[in-house]
Amino acid sequence: VKWRGKPTFVRHRTDEEIETENAVSLSELRDPQTDAERFSNQRFAVCLGVCTHLGCVPLSGEGEYSGWFCPCHGSHYDCSGRIRLGPAPLNLEVPEHKFEGDLLII
């Protein structure tokens, strides 16, 4: 999936993943955002697949937080696309999107 020419990650998350992300304290985050602030439908994480450090494409399901990992310089993102470890300064960007019933529109 691409949005404005950029790779876009869409992850269908388990109840356990959602619970884990909701339990993260904002004080632990470099770029503090709650999971609910990032996604109107928490069942789906929708974010751009572009590392906020130098623009590489992170690997899905990798890293210390099982979200995304950028092997180029070692940035680790959680299942909400929030930066948790490494040089990236910001969370993965959330593109404009909406749900119409069961349909995701990006």
MOPAC internal coordinates of N, CA, C and O (Angstrom, degrees):
PM7 1SCF
backbone

  N    0.0000 0     0.00 0     0.00 0    0    0    0
  C    1.4455 1     0.00 0     0.00 0    1    0    0
  C    1.5309 1   108.00 1     0.00 0    2    1    0
  O    1.2310 1   121.05 1   -42.38 1    3    2    1
  N    1.3348 1   115.59 1   137.62 1    3    2    1
  C    1.4635 1   120.00 1   175.92 1    5    3    2
  C    1.5254 1   109.53 1  -126.16 1    6    5    3
  O    1.2310 1   121.15 1   -32.90 1    7    6    5
  N    1.3256 1   115.40 1   147.10 1    7    6    5
  C    1.4606 1   122.87 1   174.51 1    9    7    6
  C    1.5080 1   105.94 1  -129.04 1   10    9    7
  O    1.2310 1   120.72 1   -61.06 1   11   10    9
  N    1.3319 1   116.22 1   118.94 1   11   10    9
  C    1.4653 1   122.24 1  -177.82 1   13   11   10
  C    1.5331 1   111.63 1    51.53 1   14   13   11
  O    1.2310 1   121.26 1  -140.51 1   15   14   13
  N    1.3303 1   115.20 1    39.49 1   15   14   13
  C    1.4561 1   121.96 1   177.41 1   17   15   14
  C    1.5141 1   115.39 1    80.34 1   18   17   15
  O    1.2310 1   119.79 1  -177.38 1   19   18   17
  N    1.3254 1   118.00 1     2.62 1   19   18   17
  C    1.4582 1   121.58 1  -178.40 1   21   19   18
  C    1.5269 1   110.19 1  -106.60 1   22   21   19
  O    1.2310 1   120.28 1   -38.06 1   23   22   21
  N    1.3505 1   117.08 1   141.94 1   23   22   21
  C    1.4688 1   118.71 1   176.97 1   25   23   22
  C    1.5183 1   109.77 1   -61.11 1   26   25   23
  O    1.2310 1   121.10 1   -38.84 1   27   26   25
  N    1.3169 1   115.50 1   141.16 1   27   26   25
  C    1.4539 1   121.41 1  -177.20 1   29   27   26
  C    1.5156 1   109.69 1  -127.75 1   30   29   27
  O    1.2310 1   120.87 1   -49.48 1   31   30   29
  N    1.3139 1   115.93 1   130.52 1   31   30   29
  C    1.4572 1   121.49 1   178.51 1   33   31   30
  C    1.5221 1   109.44 1   -95.97 1   34   33   31
  O    1.2310 1   120.86 1   -47.07 1   35   34   33
  N    1.3376 1   115.96 1   132.93 1   35   34   33
  C    1.4618 1   122.20 1   172.54 1   37   35   34
  C    1.5204 1   105.49 1  -125.19 1   38   37   35
  O    1.2310 1   121.03 1   -63.22 1   39   38   37
  N    1.3023 1   115.64 1   116.78 1   39   38   37
  C    1.4644 1   120.34 1  -176.36 1   41   39   38
  C    1.5191 1   109.39 1  -120.66 1   42   41   39
  O    1.2310 1   120.80 1   -58.89 1   43   42   41
  N    1.3191 1   116.07 1   121.11 1   43   42   41
  C    1.4569 1   121.91 1   174.03 1   45   43   42
  C    1.5200 1   106.71 1   -82.31 1   46   45   43
  O    1.2310 1   120.61 1   -65.49 1   47   46   45
  N    1.3208 1   116.45 1   114.51 1   47   46   45
  C    1.4570 1   120.53 1  -171.52 1   49   47   46
  C    1.5260 1   112.59 1   -98.78 1   50   49   47
  O    1.2310 1   121.82 1   -30.97 1   51   50   49
  N    1.3173 1   114.13 1   149.03 1   51   50   49
  C    1.4636 1   120.89 1   177.85 1   53   51   50
  C    1.5249 1   109.50 1   -79.47 1   54   53   51
  O    1.2310 1   120.83 1   -15.09 1   55   54   53
  N    1.3270 1   116.02 1   164.91 1   55   54   53
  C    1.4677 1   120.66 1   175.78 1   57   55   54
  C    1.5286 1   109.91 1   -59.26 1   58   57   55
  O    1.2310 1   120.60 1   141.46 1   59   58   57
  N    1.3310 1   116.46 1   -38.54 1   59   58   57
  C    1.4661 1   120.64 1   179.58 1   61   59   58
  C    1.5291 1   111.48 1   -64.05 1   62   61   59
  O    1.2310 1   120.03 1   137.79 1   63   62   61
  N    1.3324 1   117.55 1   -42.21 1   63   62   61
  C    1.4680 1   120.42 1   177.82 1   65   63   62
  C    1.5271 1   111.53 1   -63.27 1   66   65   63
  O    1.2310 1   120.56 1   137.14 1   67   66   65
  N    1.3204 1   116.53 1   -42.86 1   67   66   65
  C    1.4639 1   120.83 1   179.47 1   69   67   66
  C    1.5248 1   110.21 1   -63.27 1   70   69   67
  O    1.2310 1   120.30 1   135.57 1   71   70   69
  N    1.3148 1   117.04 1   -44.43 1   71   70   69
  C    1.4639 1   121.91 1   178.95 1   73   71   70
  C    1.5353 1   110.68 1   -61.63 1   74   73   71
  O    1.2310 1   120.58 1   136.84 1   75   74   73
  N    1.3177 1   116.50 1   -43.16 1   75   74   73
  C    1.4707 1   121.08 1   179.19 1   77   75   74
  C    1.5225 1   110.84 1   -61.47 1   78   77   75
  O    1.2310 1   120.03 1   133.97 1   79   78   77
  N    1.3358 1   117.54 1   -46.03 1   79   78   77
  C    1.4722 1   120.98 1  -178.60 1   81   79   78
  C    1.5237 1   111.77 1   -68.12 1   82   81   79
  O    1.2310 1   119.98 1   144.50 1   83   82   81
  N    1.3223 1   117.64 1   -35.50 1   83   82   81
  C    1.4672 1   120.40 1   178.23 1   85   83   82
  C    1.5266 1   112.30 1   -69.03 1   86   85   83
  O    1.2310 1   120.21 1   156.82 1   87   86   85
  N    1.3324 1   117.20 1   -23.18 1   87   86   85
  C    1.4612 1   121.51 1  -177.89 1   89   87   86
  C    1.5307 1   113.21 1   -84.96 1   90   89   87
  O    1.2310 1   119.76 1   172.18 1   91   90   89
  N    1.3371 1   118.06 1    -7.82 1   91   90   89
  C    1.4637 1   121.39 1  -178.39 1   93   91   90
  C    1.5340 1   109.77 1   -71.31 1   94   93   91
  O    1.2310 1   121.20 1   -50.89 1   95   94   93
  N    1.3179 1   115.31 1   129.11 1   95   94   93
  C    1.4668 1   121.00 1   177.87 1   97   95   94
  C    1.5292 1   109.69 1   -75.61 1   98   97   95
  O    1.2310 1   120.52 1   -43.60 1   99   98   97
  N    1.3219 1   116.61 1   136.40 1   99   98   97
  C    1.4637 1   120.37 1   178.91 1  101   99   98
  C    1.5274 1   112.09 1   -59.73 1  102  101   99
  O    1.2310 1   120.13 1   154.28 1  103  102  101
  N    1.3137 1   117.36 1   -25.72 1  103  102  101
  C    1.4677 1   120.69 1   179.88 1  105  103  102
  C    1.5346 1   112.00 1   -68.75 1  106  105  103
  O    1.2310 1   120.20 1   163.42 1  107  106  105
  N    1.3354 1   117.21 1   -16.58 1  107  106  105
  C    1.4653 1   121.91 1   178.19 1  109  107  106
  C    1.5245 1   112.19 1   -84.43 1  110  109  107
  O    1.2310 1   120.09 1   171.22 1  111  110  109
  N    1.3221 1   117.43 1    -8.78 1  111  110  109
  C    1.4640 1   121.32 1  -170.51 1  113  111  110
  C    1.5214 1   112.63 1  -104.71 1  114  113  111
  O    1.2310 1   121.02 1   -43.35 1  115  114  113
  N    1.3128 1   115.66 1   136.65 1  115  114  113
  C    1.4736 1   122.15 1   176.49 1  117  115  114
  C    1.5217 1   110.59 1   -69.21 1  118  117  115
  O    1.2310 1   120.76 1   140.28 1  119  118  117
  N    1.3227 1   116.16 1   -39.72 1  119  118  117
  C    1.4700 1   123.07 1   179.76 1  121  119  118
  C    1.5334 1   105.65 1  -120.51 1  122  121  119
  O    1.2310 1   120.00 1   -97.62 1  123  122  121
  N    1.3446 1   117.61 1    82.38 1  123  122  121
  C    1.4646 1   121.18 1  -168.89 1  125  123  122
  C    1.5258 1   114.99 1   -65.80 1  126  125  123
  O    1.2310 1   121.72 1   -62.20 1  127  126  125
  N    1.3270 1   114.30 1   117.80 1  127  126  125
  C    1.4613 1   122.96 1   172.56 1  129  127  126
  C    1.5226 1   107.17 1  -148.41 1  130  129  127
  O    1.2310 1   120.57 1   -43.12 1  131  130  129
  N    1.3244 1   116.51 1   136.88 1  131  130  129
  C    1.4582 1   118.87 1   174.48 1  133  131  130
  C    1.5223 1   108.60 1   -75.49 1  134  133  131
  O    1.2310 1   121.30 1   -18.59 1  135  134  133
  N    1.3020 1   115.12 1   161.41 1  135  134  133
  C    1.4583 1   120.47 1   177.22 1  137  135  134
  C    1.5356 1   110.09 1   -61.58 1  138  137  135
  O    1.2310 1   120.88 1   138.83 1  139  138  137
  N    1.3316 1   115.93 1   -41.17 1  139  138  137
  C    1.4649 1   120.85 1  -179.44 1  141  139  138
  C    1.5333 1   111.99 1   -65.93 1  142  141  139
  O    1.2310 1   119.91 1   149.19 1  143  142  141
  N    1.3226 1   117.77 1   -30.81 1  143  142  141
  C    1.4686 1   121.04 1   176.26 1  145  143  142
  C    1.5245 1   111.01 1   -68.58 1  146  145  143
  O    1.2310 1   120.78 1   148.20 1  147  146  145
  N    1.3176 1   116.12 1   -31.80 1  147  146  145
  C    1.4632 1   120.72 1  -177.40 1  149  147  146
  C    1.5336 1   112.21 1   -80.68 1  150  149  147
  O    1.2310 1   120.49 1   143.01 1  151  150  149
  N    1.3345 1   116.67 1   -36.99 1  151  150  149
  C    1.4660 1   119.50 1  -172.36 1  153  151  150
  C    1.5249 1   111.65 1  -132.67 1  154  153  151
  O    1.2310 1   120.68 1   -55.94 1  155  154  153
  N    1.3210 1   116.31 1   124.06 1  155  154  153
  C    1.4607 1   120.38 1   178.44 1  157  155  154
  C    1.5248 1   110.95 1   -70.08 1  158  157  155
  O    1.2310 1   120.33 1   147.75 1  159  158  157
  N    1.3186 1   116.98 1   -32.25 1  159  158  157
  C    1.4686 1   122.74 1   174.69 1  161  159  158
  C    1.5270 1   105.86 1  -113.99 1  162  161  159
  O    1.2310 1   120.66 1   -80.22 1  163  162  161
  N    1.3281 1   116.34 1    99.78 1  163  162  161
  C    1.4555 1   120.12 1  -174.17 1  165  163  162
  C    1.5235 1   113.70 1   -66.65 1  166  165  163
  O    1.2310 1   119.95 1   168.86 1  167  166  165
  N    1.2963 1   117.69 1   -11.14 1  167  166  165
  C    1.4656 1   120.47 1   177.57 1  169  167  166
  C    1.5352 1   109.87 1   -65.32 1  170  169  167
  O    1.2310 1   120.55 1   152.51 1  171  170  169
  N    1.3275 1   116.56 1   -27.49 1  171  170  169
  C    1.4629 1   121.15 1  -177.86 1  173  171  170
  C    1.5231 1   111.44 1  -120.90 1  174  173  171
  O    1.2310 1   120.88 1   -51.48 1  175  174  173
  N    1.3346 1   115.91 1   128.52 1  175  174  173
  C    1.4614 1   121.11 1   170.74 1  177  175  174
  C    1.5239 1   105.77 1   -96.09 1  178  177  175
  O    1.2310 1   120.45 1   -56.98 1  179  178  177
  N    1.3184 1   116.75 1   123.02 1  179  178  177
  C    1.4650 1   122.81 1  -179.70 1  181  179  178
  C    1.5222 1   107.14 1  -123.37 1  182  181  179
  O    1.2310 1   120.24 1   -68.00 1  183  182  181
  N    1.3321 1   117.14 1   112.00 1  183  182  181
  C    1.4594 1   119.91 1  -179.47 1  185  183  182
  C    1.5241 1   110.44 1  -149.86 1  186  185  183
  O    1.2310 1   121.31 1   -21.65 1  187  186  185
  N    1.3265 1   115.09 1   158.35 1  187  186  185
  C    1.4580 1   120.23 1   179.85 1  189  187  186
  C    1.5245 1   109.55 1   -72.00 1  190  189  187
  O    1.2310 1   120.94 1   -40.83 1  191  190  189
  N    1.3125 1   115.80 1   139.17 1  191  190  189
  C    1.4560 1   122.39 1   179.86 1  193  191  190
  C    1.5068 1   111.67 1   -87.02 1  194  193  191
  O    1.2310 1   120.74 1  -128.66 1  195  194  193
  N    1.3246 1   116.20 1    51.34 1  195  194  193
  C    1.4603 1   122.06 1  -178.35 1  197  195  194
  C    1.5302 1   108.00 1  -131.12 1  198  197  195
  O    1.2310 1   120.73 1   -64.60 1  199  198  197
  N    1.3298 1   116.21 1   115.40 1  199  198  197
  C    1.4685 1   120.86 1   179.13 1  201  199  198
  C    1.5292 1   109.05 1   -60.53 1  202  201  199
  O    1.2310 1   121.27 1   -43.35 1  203  202  201
  N    1.3224 1   115.17 1   136.65 1  203  202  201
  C    1.4622 1   119.71 1  -177.54 1  205  203  202
  C    1.5262 1   112.43 1   -81.65 1  206  205  203
  O    1.2310 1   120.05 1  -175.32 1  207  206  205
  N    1.3167 1   117.50 1     4.68 1  207  206  205
  C    1.4582 1   120.71 1   176.13 1  209  207  206
  C    1.5210 1   109.68 1   -85.69 1  210  209  207
  O    1.2310 1   120.17 1   112.42 1  211  210  209
  N    1.3350 1   117.27 1   -67.58 1  211  210  209
  C    1.4644 1   120.43 1  -178.49 1  213  211  210
  C    1.5252 1   113.45 1  -132.66 1  214  213  211
  O    1.2310 1   119.99 1  -164.76 1  215  214  213
  N    1.3245 1   117.63 1    15.24 1  215  214  213
  C    1.4566 1   120.65 1   172.71 1  217  215  214
  C    1.5171 1   117.00 1    85.63 1  218  217  215
  O    1.2310 1   119.83 1  -165.01 1  219  218  217
  N    1.3160 1   117.92 1    14.99 1  219  218  217
  C    1.4671 1   120.72 1   176.78 1  221  219  218
  C    1.5329 1   109.03 1   -73.10 1  222  221  219
  O    1.2310 1   120.22 1    -9.37 1  223  222  221
  N    1.3314 1   117.19 1   170.63 1  223  222  221
  C    1.4614 1   121.71 1   177.36 1  225  223  222
  C    1.5294 1   108.48 1  -102.26 1  226  225  223
  O    1.2310 1   119.94 1   -67.55 1  227  226  225
  N    1.3316 1   117.73 1   112.45 1  227  226  225
  C    1.4606 1   120.85 1   179.77 1  229  227  226
  C    1.5365 1   112.21 1   -67.24 1  230  229  227
  O    1.2310 1   121.18 1   -22.19 1  231  230  229
  N    1.3224 1   115.34 1   157.81 1  231  230  229
  C    1.4607 1   122.65 1   177.66 1  233  231  230
  C    1.5232 1   109.31 1   -90.29 1  234  233  231
  O    1.2310 1   120.32 1   -44.77 1  235  234  233
  N    1.3205 1   116.99 1   135.23 1  235  234  233
  C    1.4575 1   122.45 1  -178.12 1  237  235  234
  C    1.5251 1   111.50 1   -79.87 1  238  237  235
  O    1.2310 1   120.77 1   -36.63 1  239  238  237
  N    1.3421 1   116.13 1   143.37 1  239  238  237
  C    1.4519 1   121.35 1   176.70 1  241  239  238
  C    1.5187 1   113.99 1    71.67 1  242  241  239
  O    1.2310 1   120.46 1  -160.61 1  243  242  241
  N    1.3095 1   116.72 1    19.39 1  243  242  241
  C    1.4674 1   121.42 1  -176.46 1  245  243  242
  C    1.5255 1   110.22 1  -119.76 1  246  245  243
  O    1.2310 1   120.95 1    -7.21 1  247  246  245
  N    1.3238 1   115.78 1   172.79 1  247  246  245
  C    1.4528 1   121.69 1   175.67 1  249  247  246
  C    1.5098 1   113.57 1    89.20 1  250  249  247
  O    1.2310 1   121.24 1    -4.64 1  251  250  249
  N    1.3075 1   115.24 1   175.36 1  251  250  249
  C    1.4637 1   121.46 1  -175.21 1  253  251  250
  C    1.5287 1   113.55 1   -68.20 1  254  253  251
  O    1.2310 1   119.90 1   163.32 1  255  254  253
  N    1.3276 1   117.79 1   -16.68 1  255  254  253
  C    1.4641 1   120.39 1  -177.44 1  257  255  254
  C    1.5247 1   112.06 1  -114.48 1  258  257  255
  O    1.2310 1   120.51 1  -169.29 1  259  258  257
  N    1.3399 1   116.63 1    10.71 1  259  258  257
  C    1.4717 1   123.89 1   176.64 1  261  259  258
  C    1.5213 1   113.90 1    56.66 1  262  261  259
  O    1.2310 1   120.80 1  -154.92 1  263  262  261
  N    1.3263 1   116.08 1    25.08 1  263  262  261
  C    1.4634 1   120.08 1   177.26 1  265  263  262
  C    1.5148 1   108.92 1  -102.78 1  266  265  263
  O    1.2310 1   120.95 1    90.27 1  267  266  265
  N    1.3363 1   115.78 1   -89.73 1  267  266  265
  C    1.4633 1   122.15 1   177.67 1  269  267  266
  C    1.5210 1   108.47 1  -136.44 1  270  269  267
  O    1.2310 1   121.09 1   -31.72 1  271  270  269
  N    1.3161 1   115.51 1   148.28 1  271  270  269
  C    1.4617 1   121.80 1  -179.89 1  273  271  270
  C    1.5138 1   108.96 1  -134.32 1  274  273  271
  O    1.2310 1   120.51 1   -49.97 1  275  274  273
  N    1.3218 1   116.62 1   130.03 1  275  274  273
  C    1.4585 1   121.36 1   176.79 1  277  275  274
  C    1.5285 1   107.73 1   -98.78 1  278  277  275
  O    1.2310 1   119.79 1   -73.01 1  279  278  277
  N    1.3350 1   118.01 1   106.99 1  279  278  277
  C    1.4581 1   120.51 1  -176.33 1  281  279  278
  C    1.5288 1   113.58 1   -72.32 1  282  281  279
  O    1.2310 1   119.90 1   165.60 1  283  282  281
  N    1.3112 1   117.80 1   -14.40 1  283  282  281
  C    1.4682 1   120.42 1  -178.32 1  285  283  282
  C    1.5273 1   111.74 1   -62.01 1  286  285  283
  O    1.2310 1   120.40 1   134.47 1  287  286  285
  N    1.3416 1   116.84 1   -45.53 1  287  286  285
  C    1.4621 1   120.19 1  -176.87 1  289  287  286
  C    1.5273 1   112.96 1  -136.26 1  290  289  287
  O    1.2310 1   120.16 1  -175.48 1  291  290  289
  N    1.3301 1   117.31 1     4.52 1  291  290  289
  C    1.4626 1   120.52 1   171.42 1  293  291  290
  C    1.5058 1   117.80 1    88.12 1  294  293  291
  O    1.2310 1   119.33 1  -150.67 1  295  294  293
  N    1.3194 1   118.89 1    29.33 1  295  294  293
  C    1.4648 1   119.85 1   176.66 1  297  295  294
  C    1.5296 1   109.96 1   -84.22 1  298  297  295
  O    1.2310 1   121.01 1   -45.71 1  299  298  297
  N    1.3329 1   115.67 1   134.29 1  299  298  297
  C    1.4649 1   122.60 1   179.91 1  301  299  298
  C    1.5278 1   108.18 1  -113.79 1  302  301  299
  O    1.2310 1   120.67 1   -50.47 1  303  302  301
  N    1.3198 1   116.32 1   129.53 1  303  302  301
  C    1.4686 1   122.95 1   177.43 1  305  303  302
  C    1.5246 1   108.35 1  -117.42 1  306  305  303
  O    1.2310 1   120.28 1   -32.99 1  307  306  305
  N    1.3243 1   117.06 1   147.01 1  307  306  305
  C    1.4587 1   119.94 1   177.47 1  309  307  306
  C    1.5293 1   110.59 1   -84.47 1  310  309  307
  O    1.2310 1   120.21 1     5.43 1  311  310  309
  N    1.3260 1   117.21 1  -174.57 1  311  310  309
  C    1.4758 1   121.96 1  -177.07 1  313  311  310
  C    1.5215 1   113.00 1   -70.41 1  314  313  311
  O    1.2310 1   120.57 1   176.01 1  315  314  313
  N    1.3215 1   116.51 1    -3.99 1  315  314  313
  C    1.4547 1   121.67 1   174.72 1  317  315  314
  C    1.5303 1   110.35 1  -102.10 1  318  317  315
  O    1.2310 1   120.63 1  -179.79 1  319  318  317
  N    1.3471 1   116.40 1     0.21 1  319  318  317
  C    1.4633 1   120.90 1  -178.64 1  321  319  318
  C    1.5200 1   113.07 1    77.80 1  322  321  319
  O    1.2310 1   120.53 1  -161.92 1  323  322  321
  N    1.3406 1   116.59 1    18.08 1  323  322  321
  C    1.4636 1   120.75 1   179.99 1  325  323  322
  C    1.5261 1   109.60 1   -90.09 1  326  325  323
  O    1.2310 1   120.55 1   -43.44 1  327  326  325
  N    1.3176 1   116.56 1   136.56 1  327  326  325
  C    1.4599 1   120.64 1   179.82 1  329  327  326
  C    1.5218 1   108.97 1   -68.15 1  330  329  327
  O    1.2310 1   121.24 1   -49.99 1  331  330  329
  N    1.3319 1   115.23 1   130.01 1  331  330  329
  C    1.4704 1   120.10 1  -178.50 1  333  331  330
  C    1.5148 1   112.78 1  -120.87 1  334  333  331
  O    1.2310 1   120.33 1   153.38 1  335  334  333
  N    1.3445 1   116.98 1   -26.62 1  335  334  333
  C    1.4544 1   120.25 1  -175.68 1  337  335  334
  C    1.5218 1   108.66 1  -157.85 1  338  337  335
  O    1.2310 1   120.11 1   -36.57 1  339  338  337
  N    1.3129 1   117.40 1   143.43 1  339  338  337
  C    1.4588 1   120.69 1   177.35 1  341  339  338
  C    1.5157 1   112.63 1   106.44 1  342  341  339
  O    1.2310 1   120.23 1     4.25 1  343  342  341
  N    1.3313 1   117.17 1  -175.75 1  343  342  341
  C    1.4596 1   121.63 1  -171.31 1  345  343  342
  C    1.5349 1   116.46 1   -79.90 1  346  345  343
  O    1.2310 1   119.25 1   166.79 1  347  346  345
  N    1.3191 1   119.03 1   -13.21 1  347  346  345
  C    1.4720 1   119.69 1  -177.90 1  349  347  346
  C    1.5304 1   110.02 1   -60.71 1  350  349  347
  O    1.2310 1   119.92 1   -46.17 1  351  350  349
  N    1.3334 1   117.75 1   133.83 1  351  350  349
  C    1.4665 1   120.12 1  -176.58 1  353  351  350
  C    1.5251 1   114.66 1   -84.90 1  354  353  351
  O    1.2310 1   120.48 1   156.21 1  355  354  353
  N    1.3376 1   116.69 1   -23.79 1  355  354  353
  C    1.4647 1   120.35 1  -172.19 1  357  355  354
  C    1.5269 1   111.78 1  -131.65 1  358  357  355
  O    1.2310 1   121.37 1   -16.73 1  359  358  357
  N    1.3201 1   114.99 1   163.27 1  359  358  357
  C    1.4591 1   121.74 1   173.54 1  361  359  358
  C    1.5200 1   109.58 1   -66.22 1  362  361  359
  O    1.2310 1   120.60 1   -20.46 1  363  362  361
  N    1.3444 1   116.46 1   159.54 1  363  362  361
  C    1.4532 1   119.78 1   171.93 1  365  363  362
  C    1.5274 1   107.95 1   -61.05 1  366  365  363
  O    1.2310 1   120.79 1   -41.75 1  367  366  365
  N    1.3064 1   116.09 1   138.25 1  367  366  365
  C    1.4677 1   121.15 1  -176.79 1  369  367  366
  C    1.5266 1   110.75 1   -69.44 1  370  369  367
  O    1.2310 1   121.06 1   -39.99 1  371  370  369
  N    1.3144 1   115.59 1   140.01 1  371  370  369
  C    1.4645 1   121.72 1   175.47 1  373  371  370
  C    1.5304 1   107.28 1   -98.71 1  374  373  371
  O    1.2310 1   120.21 1   -63.02 1  375  374  373
  N    1.3484 1   117.20 1   116.98 1  375  374  373
  C    1.4613 1   119.13 1  -179.47 1  377  375  374
  C    1.5318 1   111.28 1   -76.15 1  378  377  375
  O    1.2310 1   121.51 1   -16.66 1  379  378  377
  N    1.3075 1   114.72 1   163.34 1  379  378  377
  C    1.4696 1   119.19 1   174.06 1  381  379  378
  C    1.5228 1   107.93 1   -60.03 1  382  381  379
  O    1.2310 1   120.71 1   -49.81 1  383  382  381
  N    1.3145 1   116.25 1   130.19 1  383  382  381
  C    1.4630 1   120.72 1   177.34 1  385  383  382
  C    1.5269 1   108.75 1  -159.72 1  386  385  383
  O    1.2310 1   121.64 1   -16.98 1  387  386  385
  N    1.3241 1   114.48 1   163.02 1  387  386  385
  C    1.4611 1   119.28 1   176.54 1  389  387  386
  C    1.5265 1   108.64 1  -154.73 1  390  389  387
  O    1.2310 1   121.97 1   -15.54 1  391  390  389
  N    1.3163 1   113.84 1   164.46 1  391  390  389
  C    1.4496 1   120.26 1   177.99 1  393  391  390
  C    1.5138 1   108.39 1  -114.49 1  394  393  391
  O    1.2310 1   121.18 1   -44.28 1  395  394  393
  N    1.3133 1   115.35 1   135.72 1  395  394  393
  C    1.4599 1   122.27 1   172.46 1  397  395  394
  C    1.5147 1   105.35 1  -123.00 1  398  397  395
  O    1.2310 1   121.11 1   -82.22 1  399  398  397
  N    1.3268 1   115.48 1    97.78 1  399  398  397
  C    1.4596 1   120.31 1  -172.47 1  401  399  398
  C    1.5171 1   108.32 1    65.81 1  402  401  399
  O    1.2310 1   120.82 1    54.99 1  403  402  401
  N    1.3294 1   116.03 1  -125.01 1  403  402  401
  C    1.4677 1   120.90 1   178.37 1  405  403  402
  C    1.5116 1   113.31 1   -91.62 1  406  405  403
  O    1.2310 1   120.01 1  -175.90 1  407  406  405
  N    1.3263 1   117.58 1     4.10 1  407  406  405
  C    1.4637 1   122.69 1  -176.20 1  409  407  406
  C    1.5290 1   110.68 1   -96.30 1  410  409  407
  O    1.2310 1   120.97 1   -53.17 1  411  410  409
  N    1.3364 1   115.75 1   126.83 1  411  410  409
  C    1.4693 1   121.94 1   174.73 1  413  411  410
  C    1.5094 1   108.33 1   -94.23 1  414  413  411
  O    1.2310 1   120.46 1   -53.62 1  415  414  413
  N    1.3255 1   116.73 1   126.38 1  415  414  413
  C    1.4616 1   121.74 1   179.17 1  417  415  414
  C    1.5266 1   108.05 1  -115.58 1  418  417  415
  O    1.2310 1   121.25 1   -60.54 1  419  418  417
  N    1.3435 1   115.22 1   119.46 1  419  418  417
  C    1.4599 1   120.79 1   179.84 1  421  419  418
  C    1.5162 1   107.40 1  -111.79 1  422  421  419
  O    1.2310 1   120.10 1   180.00 1  423  422  421

